[in-house]
Amino acid sequence: MESVKLPKIQAEKIAESITNAIMEHRIAPGSKLSESRMATAFEVSRTKINQSLLMLSESGLVQQLPNRGFFVSSPSIDEAKQVFFLRQLLEPEIIKELLKNIKLKDIKRLHRHLNAEKEARASSNRRLIIRLSGEFHMLLAEMCGNRYINKMMAELCPLTCLIIALYDVPNTPACPEDEHTTIVAAIESGDEEQAISLMKHHLTHIEMALNLDGSNNNNEVDWDKIIG
Ligand SMILES: [Zn+2]
């Protein structure tokens, strides 16, 4: 029986923990998300777990299969190409919007992010490198000031992490080293054409690194590791 004194963890927080774990490649694509095991691990009701999984289903990160429950999405090659196609359309526009009204504090935020990426690389913290790589693109979207673009990128970036987990050559980072630095330098100097060209090249570079023979992983998730 469930305790009436459950900790007040919101469904949004649980969804965020799962998204972070996906972005850090700590949960493999295709993994089963057992509601009862998650309820025990997060010390919340199954109802709350169900709410968080439904939220993630809406963003495409999780899929609900009839009579089988929830699974981390496992995007196909075609879906992976569709995600990159959309990012190639969106991210040059994000740069254009950002450059219209960029402030000194935005440039400072970008540099703080680059420093965090650099530190993660220096300490070979692979999980953090992968997550920060994705968050760089989400940061640009957040700063461009269009909430709908921001929302789309908040969905597309974790999906890209899943795609990379599925199809990338093992042990290569999500974003090639230094490419974010050159994009920020172009943004800082107000060179829109150069910043867009570098971003397009960067996205193509990531897509080209995909291994189209990647296979799925159907392991159970170790929730103790995810939460701890
Ligand atoms: Zn990147």
Boltz pocket constraint, residues with backbone or C-beta under 6 A from the ligand:
constraints:
  - pocket:
      binder: B
      contacts: [[A, 133], [A, 134], [A, 136], [A, 137], [A, 174], [A, 175], [A, 176], [A, 180], [A, 202]]
      max_distance: 6.0
